[in-house]
């Protein structure tokens, strides 16, 4: 089943397998999802929380999203969980800063790999991880999306957690 968060800046597709979220897909606005059927009679609690954050611009406490962690290697899962729980709405962290938070300060490249392989963009806010110094760093859906998401969270790029 699938659910959709349709925002003026992006469309997010949440793909469920039974009671777990398998992946999310981030698409440009107006990506033709209007004719897609909603998989639920009412929005899931995940979609409700995303609506509060991105559509209503209310800082909602994040939830324990039912993500399928079983397919991820241990360090990738640790990096994604650390990001989810420690970097709040409107804040950013560098790749090396997140590596240090994961207990391995020399693993900035491994953090980059974990962010690039994030199966749940937006739910796991990998757009909040940026390069030290200048530039945003990469993003699976492109740096334009990364800029849009950071702007929605009003995160000034110069204000990073290290």
C-alpha positions as CSV (number, residue, x, y, z in Angstrom):
1,X,0.0,0.0,0.0
2,X,1.0,3.6,-0.5
3,X,0.3,6.9,1.1
4,X,1.1,10.3,-0.3
5,X,2.2,13.6,1.2
6,X,1.5,16.2,-1.5
7,X,3.2,19.5,-0.7
8,X,3.8,22.5,-2.9
9,X,7.5,21.8,-2.9
10,X,7.5,18.0,-3.2
11,X,5.5,14.8,-3.2
12,X,6.5,12.0,-0.8
13,X,5.3,8.5,-1.5
14,X,5.3,6.2,1.6
15,X,5.4,2.5,0.6
16,X,4.1,0.0,3.2
17,X,4.6,-3.7,3.4
18,X,2.1,-5.0,6.0
19,X,2.8,-2.9,9.1
20,X,6.3,-1.7,8.1
21,X,7.4,1.2,5.9
22,X,9.7,-0.3,3.3
23,X,10.7,3.0,1.6
24,X,9.8,6.5,0.8
25,X,10.2,8.2,-2.6
26,X,10.7,11.9,-3.0
27,X,9.3,13.4,-6.3
28,X,9.0,16.9,-7.8
29,X,5.7,18.7,-7.1
30,X,2.8,17.7,-9.4
31,X,4.2,14.3,-10.2
32,X,1.0,12.8,-11.3
33,X,0.0,11.2,-8.0
34,X,-3.5,12.7,-8.0
35,X,-5.0,9.7,-9.7
36,X,-3.3,7.2,-7.3
37,X,-5.5,5.5,-4.7
38,X,-4.9,6.0,-1.1
39,X,-4.0,2.7,0.6
40,X,-5.7,3.5,3.9
41,X,-9.2,4.6,4.8
42,X,-7.6,7.3,7.0
43,X,-4.0,8.6,7.1
44,X,-1.5,6.6,9.2
45,X,0.1,8.2,12.2
46,X,3.3,8.6,10.2
47,X,1.4,10.6,7.5
48,X,-0.4,12.6,10.2
49,X,2.9,13.6,11.8
50,X,4.4,14.5,8.4
51,X,1.3,16.6,7.7
52,X,1.8,18.5,10.9
53,X,5.5,19.2,10.1
54,X,5.4,20.0,6.4
55,X,1.9,21.1,5.7
56,X,0.9,22.9,8.9
57,X,4.4,24.0,9.8
58,X,4.0,22.8,13.4
59,X,6.9,21.3,15.1
60,X,5.5,17.9,16.1
61,X,7.4,15.5,18.3
62,X,8.7,12.8,16.0
63,X,7.3,9.3,16.4
64,X,8.6,5.8,16.5
65,X,8.0,5.2,12.8
66,X,7.5,1.5,11.9
67,X,10.5,1.3,9.6
68,X,11.9,-2.0,8.3
69,X,15.4,-1.8,9.7
70,X,16.2,-5.5,9.1
71,X,17.7,-5.0,5.6
72,X,20.3,-2.4,6.7
73,X,23.9,-3.0,7.7
74,X,24.5,-2.2,11.4
75,X,26.5,1.1,10.9
76,X,24.0,2.4,8.4
77,X,21.1,1.7,10.8
78,X,23.1,3.4,13.7
79,X,23.8,6.5,11.6
80,X,20.2,6.8,10.4
81,X,18.8,6.2,13.9
82,X,21.2,8.7,15.4
83,X,20.2,11.3,12.9
84,X,16.5,10.7,13.5
85,X,16.6,11.0,17.3
86,X,19.3,13.6,17.8
87,X,19.0,16.2,15.0
88,X,15.7,18.1,15.5
89,X,13.6,20.0,13.0
90,X,15.4,23.1,11.7
91,X,18.9,22.0,12.7
92,X,21.7,20.5,10.6
93,X,24.8,18.4,11.3
94,X,28.0,17.8,9.4
95,X,28.9,14.3,8.1
96,X,31.8,14.2,10.5
97,X,29.7,15.5,13.3
98,X,27.2,12.7,12.8
99,X,30.0,10.2,12.6
100,X,31.2,11.4,16.0
101,X,27.7,11.1,17.4
102,X,27.7,7.5,16.2
103,X,30.8,6.8,18.1
104,X,33.2,6.7,15.1
105,X,34.5,10.2,14.4
106,X,36.6,9.0,11.4
107,X,33.6,7.6,9.6
108,X,32.3,10.7,7.8
109,X,32.4,8.9,4.4
110,X,30.5,5.9,5.9
111,X,27.9,8.4,7.1
112,X,27.7,9.8,3.6
113,X,27.1,6.3,2.2
114,X,24.5,5.7,4.9
115,X,22.7,9.0,3.9
116,X,22.9,8.2,0.2
117,X,21.4,4.8,0.9
118,X,18.6,6.1,3.2
119,X,15.5,4.2,2.1
120,X,13.2,6.7,4.0
121,X,14.0,10.2,2.8
122,X,12.1,12.9,4.8
123,X,11.1,10.4,7.5
124,X,14.8,9.9,8.3
125,X,15.9,13.6,7.6
126,X,19.1,12.9,5.7
127,X,18.7,16.3,4.1
128,X,19.9,17.8,7.5
129,X,23.4,16.3,7.0
130,X,25.6,18.8,5.2
131,X,29.3,19.2,4.3
132,X,31.7,20.9,6.7
133,X,32.8,24.3,5.2
134,X,31.0,25.3,2.1
135,X,28.3,23.4,0.2
136,X,25.5,21.2,1.0
137,X,26.8,17.8,0.1
138,X,24.8,15.3,-1.9
139,X,21.2,14.2,-1.7
140,X,19.6,11.2,-3.3
141,X,16.9,13.3,-4.9
142,X,19.3,16.1,-5.8
143,X,20.6,19.2,-4.0
144,X,17.6,21.3,-5.2
145,X,15.4,19.1,-3.0
146,X,17.8,19.3,-0.2
147,X,17.7,23.1,-0.4
148,X,13.9,23.0,-0.5
149,X,13.5,20.8,2.6
150,X,16.0,22.8,4.6
151,X,14.2,26.0,3.6
152,X,10.9,24.5,4.7
153,X,12.5,23.8,8.1
154,X,14.1,27.3,8.1
155,X,17.5,25.8,8.9
156,X,20.1,28.4,8.2
157,X,23.0,26.6,6.4
158,X,25.6,28.3,8.6
159,X,24.1,27.0,11.8
160,X,25.3,23.5,12.2
161,X,25.8,21.1,15.1
162,X,29.3,19.8,14.9
